[in-house]
Amino acid sequence: MNRTILAIAALTLLVACSSTRLVTSWRDPSVTVQEGSLNKVLFIALLKDEATRRAAEDELVYRSKAQGVASYTYFGNNIEAINAPGMNEQMIKDGIDGVVILRLVDLTKEKTYVPGTAYPTYYASPFGYYGYTDPKYYVPSYVRTDVTYTIETNIYGTKQGKLVWTGTTSTVNPTSLSTTVREIMEEIH
């Protein structure tokens, strides 16, 4: 019975740990950005579902401690406006120092067979044998499906007019959008 409790405790700790990790990153060596030097950042989450996009951008703005602007509040429903001629100059004029773009690069599903576990039973006496071999001492095998989201984050400096940092994060079995966004922000910070 103690092994069952230990196994459950170990599994709980694994699930509770951050499931996001930084896989790759690159930074422009010619650009130095001091922490706190960005006053206003435009956040863009390139997601197909509009409600999810807005929720992700709202979470990014929240995580930036109100130094951010969600793209849907800046561009409305016309996200393509970011590519309009003169838009970089307009963003600088509006006080936007940087643009952060998140996009889903890959989604993979992997099935893993987890074998069952049998715990030792009590053999000292033939009496009450069934009580000691009750099914609670056996965890059946099962197939677990892990889902991995790979997210690319690009940070552009409007004053520099170019990409200053890019990174790819991997999140396994995300529990919620806000948790995933928080973990990505913590990894790239």
C-alpha angles and dihedrals in degrees: 000000000000090000090055091053091047091049092051091047092050092049091049091053091050092051092046093054121093112277095197125089135172108248103178137000140177131186130192103250092207093061125073118189117190116217108258093021093109110083100177128019127189111220121206123182109191100211128144096225109074095208092051091046092053092045091051093048092047089052091050091051090048091049090051089061092244094308090113139079124211112232092231090060092048101039101019110212092332101090089160087072087085087077095051117120111266094016093122090055090047091052091050089050089051090053098255109149099178145014123216117196122188121189136173108246101176143358119198133179122205126187119212126189111225111197120224121256127224119197122212115271131215113264102166094101135024090219116095092006092146092055090057096046094048113147090255086082092061128069109197123228120258143172116250122201116209118197118204123195118198112202126189117208120195123188119199127190111220092201090052092039092218149079110289101173138011132180142168123221129192121212120190119205097344114210099203142352094247092049092049093048090048091050092048091050090049092050096049096041 
